[in-house]
């Protein structure tokens, strides 16, 4: 069940935070990732103390340009 899996994951995360390991997590909101992918990536790299190399950033930009979201149409969901 998805709800119990999420609850278990959050309990594990809270336990790790109590152990001082909270910095191992970087929360990312999906809507922000979609709206501002490179800004989100830069924030993730900064959170973990990593340098986003210019060539890696350029490859990511190229990927985003060549693979836009909904390139093949927006999914249609029908919850019944």
C-alpha positions as CSV (number, residue, x, y, z in Angstrom):
1,X,0.0,0.0,0.0
2,X,1.4,3.4,-1.0
3,X,0.3,5.2,2.1
4,X,2.1,2.8,4.4
5,X,5.2,2.9,2.3
6,X,5.3,6.7,2.5
7,X,4.7,6.6,6.2
8,X,7.5,4.1,6.6
9,X,9.9,6.2,4.5
10,X,9.0,9.3,6.5
11,X,9.5,7.5,9.8
12,X,12.9,6.3,8.6
13,X,13.8,9.9,7.6
14,X,12.8,11.3,11.0
15,X,14.9,8.6,12.7
16,X,17.9,9.6,10.6
17,X,17.3,13.3,11.3
18,X,17.4,12.5,15.0
19,X,20.7,10.8,14.5
20,X,22.1,14.0,12.8
21,X,21.8,12.7,9.3
22,X,19.1,15.0,8.0
23,X,21.5,16.7,5.6
24,X,21.4,13.5,3.5
25,X,18.0,14.6,2.2
26,X,17.1,17.4,-0.1
27,X,13.4,18.0,-0.6
28,X,12.4,18.8,-4.2
29,X,8.9,19.8,-5.1
30,X,7.9,18.2,-8.4
31,X,6.1,21.3,-9.7
32,X,9.2,23.5,-9.1
33,X,11.4,20.9,-10.7
34,X,9.2,21.0,-13.8
35,X,9.0,24.8,-13.8
36,X,12.6,25.5,-13.0
37,X,14.7,22.4,-13.6
38,X,18.2,23.9,-13.7
39,X,17.5,26.2,-10.7
40,X,16.4,23.1,-8.8
41,X,19.4,21.1,-9.9
42,X,21.7,24.0,-8.7
43,X,20.0,24.0,-5.4
44,X,20.5,20.2,-5.0
45,X,24.2,20.5,-5.8
46,X,24.6,23.4,-3.4
47,X,22.7,21.5,-0.6
48,X,25.2,18.6,-0.9
49,X,28.2,20.9,-1.2
50,X,29.0,19.8,-4.8
51,X,30.1,22.0,-7.7
52,X,27.9,21.8,-10.8
53,X,30.5,21.7,-13.6
54,X,29.8,23.9,-16.6
55,X,30.0,20.9,-19.0
56,X,27.5,18.9,-16.9
57,X,25.2,21.9,-16.8
58,X,25.5,22.3,-20.5
59,X,24.6,18.7,-21.1
60,X,21.6,19.0,-18.8
61,X,20.4,22.1,-20.7
62,X,20.8,20.3,-24.0
63,X,18.8,17.3,-22.6
64,X,16.0,19.6,-21.5
65,X,16.0,21.3,-24.8
66,X,15.8,18.0,-26.7
67,X,13.3,16.4,-24.3
68,X,10.7,19.0,-23.4
69,X,8.0,17.9,-21.0
70,X,4.9,16.7,-22.8
71,X,6.9,16.4,-26.0
72,X,4.5,13.6,-27.0
73,X,1.4,15.1,-25.5
74,X,0.1,15.6,-22.1
75,X,-1.2,12.5,-20.3
76,X,-4.9,12.2,-19.8
77,X,-6.0,10.8,-16.5
78,X,-9.5,9.7,-15.6
79,X,-10.0,8.6,-12.0
80,X,-13.2,6.6,-11.6
